[in-house]
């Protein structure tokens, strides 16, 4: 249950609340853990991130840095 109510999750939740972000009505599976995947049009997986808790999200910079550079054919 620490991945849902751990110290890190609670601290990030408080920071978000102080910025005016509030929790809405849960929809779907509230125990589903987040993840981020970057897949190109050919189905090649370039980036994966499996969250350790519900507040664990990779930065936009990290995701964008994993986009492959175009190569000359």
Long-range contacts (C-beta under 8 A, 24 or more apart in sequence): 2-53, 3-33, 3-51, 3-52, 3-53, 3-54, 4-31, 4-53, 4-54, 6-53, 8-53, 8-55, 8-56, 9-53, 9-54, 9-55, 12-55, 13-55, 36-63, 38-63, 38-66, 38-67, 40-68
